[in-house]
Amino acid sequence: MTAAIVLAAGAGTRMRSALPKVLQPVCGRAMVLHVLHALREAGVERTVVVTGHNGAAVRAAVEGCGQAPYVAYATQAEPRGTGHATLQARAIAGDGRVLVVNGDIPLVNADQLRTVIEADAASAAVATAEVPDPHNMGRVVRSETGGIAAIVEEADADAATAAIREVNLGIYAFEGSWLWHTLATLAPSTSGEIYLTDAVTVAAGEGGALPVPVPAPDGRINVEDLADLMRAEHLMRRRIQEHWLTQGVSIVDPGTTYIDADVVIHGDTVLEPGTHLRGSTVVGERCALGPNAVVRNCQLGDGCRLESCTLEGAVLGAEVTVGPYSTIRPGSVLDDGVHIGTHAEVKNARLHRNVRMGHFSYVGDAEVGAETNIGAGVITCNFDGRTKHRTVIGQQAFIGSDTLLIAPIELGDGVSTGAGSVVNKSVEAGGRVIGNPARRVRKTPAAEERP
């Protein structure tokens, strides 16, 4: 196999969406990216993606998913059918054996692709399967000898042909030189389009069209409309869950647990009901997530505990706990042993080892030193109406309940603030301030001796 060609030029009008069809997400990953991942898993090392409608967006999605080193691009400037789109990849794909795959089959797997790749050489080899619901799929009409006589699209099928349940899955292997010559000589349809399946019909007339039955336990693998997209989401979600179960991840209630395709989870982690793991999240060992934890594009260390909270774009060390109704926003780093209680929010801040932030507090654009305690209702006032400012708090500080820290400000190691203080000036290490505005006070002997 010299190359694979992925057809990703269509608009997908049945989707009724401004988003290109192949970029519609299935478990957090665009359909065309599922196809590219399956090709890589099947051992294909060179792929040409043919773009057309909103091709810049398709290309950006491919280049953003780590597939860029294995992918080249061809462009179909006008929507003139799948055969015409395939022909645009000729210069890159070459004259050897070529695999052609539709970009709207997110449920395709590597085994199905390998079956076609390893099929006997023929002018055209076509993946087929018997499916319970052939709606919107091309029917495979067999010849008297059992070969392919034609592939008939549903719109052109009579009642007898529409009743056929053997369908074209959208995976083909061609002899390249034969394919390019055939596509170049095909007459366009009445709509002016050249269809790839017409090349299969030509091969059938020459006795060179090979049907390749492939296993399709989930039935149809293509997506034609939003109903298909919903079904594909459900099936892919089940596949992902079954994979992580084999890796030692416990899923208490699969029906309410959502795991995106690019998520990584390590063993002995438990996912409670209502857990959503989205984007490129990585979860360490022995974590307990949920119930009702939503985690998007985060890295979690070993032993983290998250309950009824929302995290996005954050990095957590080991043994971090985040309690109910708390939010950890992008740019936040919570080091080992950090505890976030209930109804708290952290944004673009680093909390060092063993910081405790109980409840009803906001820490944004800040750095908090190790072993510091953030009392209930503490707020870093980081925005002055025009600019975000930073707050720095040292180690082993004690920030009393309802303290307002007016940034930019820096509090040294061991600083303490009285409840309700409004601190608008920096405080040197060991200082104690109270009041509105906060004033420096001398510690009592008892306080000075307190550990």
Secondary structure, DSSP 8 states (H G I E B T S, - for coil): --EEEEEE----GGG-SSS-GGGSEETTEEHHHHHHHHHHHTT---EEEEE-TTHHHHHHHHHTTT-GGGEEEEE-SS---HHHHHHTTHHHH-SSEEEEEETT-TT--HHHHHHHHTS---SEEEEEEE-S--TTS-EEEE-TTSSEEEEE-GGG--HHHHT--EEEEEEEEEEHHHHHHHHHH----TTS---HHHHHHHHHHTT-EEEEE---TTS-----SHHHHHHHHHHHHHHHHHHHHHTT-EES-GGG-EE-TT-EE-TT-EE-TT-EEETT-EE-TT-EE-SS-EEES-EE-TT-EE-S-EEES-EE-TT-EE-TT-EE-TT-EE-TT-EEEES-EEES-EE-TT-EEEES-EEESEEE-TT-EE-TT-EEE-B-SS-B--EEE-TT-EE-TT-EEESSEEE-TT-EE-TT-EE-S-B-TT-EEETTTTEE----HHHHH--
